Amino acid sequence: MAQVKEYIGKVKPDWCPGCGDFGVLNSLQRAIAELDIAPHNVLVVSGIWPPDVGGPATHAPEVAEFLGGHGHAVEVVTTAGAEPHSVGYPIRYTPRRLPAGLRHVHSAVLIARRARRADVVYSTGMFTRSALGAAFVRRPYVLKLTGDPAFERARWRGLVEGDVDAYQRGGGGFVDRLLR
């Protein structure tokens, strides 16, 4: 069985203390070691990618660079307005110009196709599509959750008021339960 130390390199991430990325990276290293996967073939899924701005557009490329720098073959699936720039590993994308339903199906199919070649799927977004794509080809996946996606969707749709703590305590309606 592989040891976690085999996946820890000399390059230390420069993430902010307390941001949670250290725990996520540690979980990914443990999952790969527990699955006894040689250091290679990781599919990174992110809803946004540079030049977009936001947490996942920063975190996912850093994880991909880190994993690639430690001997893993990395491939990325994302959504984008235009083809992302090549950075030393393949980046596949779903065009944002597609209508929402079609964009979701396209992403799930793309994730499944690319996950077929991967040993593990690491997702910072597109959680349902990542889960469906990975499950369809029977690949394990690791999700980075920094919030409550069901709360965020319910709040965006006006189905809930208040903060995430109140949302977690409350029942919500039928649509709200579907989002969970």
Steps between C-alpha positions, in 0.01 A plus 500: 500500500622850418602729785367855536859632516547390136257776402658778704755697304763759579293788365286653775172664391475871579136488604373721779490335844152379585363510144425128503711412198760324716233263633368442150847421366563271797171318432588460132843360590346256749228390255753428226726313745209298646388404151860392437514703180839567351560874479326570170174558313302763692206680339448847650150645451428869559204713403730794425860529383735791430459761365179482708535637851390323816604240753473192275678685215794543738485178701447247218803613292717497815390143578558396137849657503580338835385155388676533164818605680484181704482256214126482440358522150240775531210584274241773559131535414341844543251742350629800307397779269791414269758225478729522807871549442712184512722483806682167472202270547180455300207728581164396357206733528128539457415826322296739714305609193305172514154527662500398867348149464715411202809644673435275801458187287809588293705545820382172653578307181839671467584419863400135449709470183807656659450316833518172310874570461545620859561318824322764710289810436562811711220757477482860619166558329237349274439253783200315361658473156828382657319240709296375204799489264726324752228254605412417140856379436547374858774735606543636852464873542599758758291815541627827642206662674557852628137578566158348465411477129132424579478813719669711233259377231196543726612851597565593136153378404338694787379182673666582832592804705759530774840344539628149444455404867130586488471311172658189653254509791195573284295256301434682174248402238492230236734682258737576786515130593578416137793743507643323804 
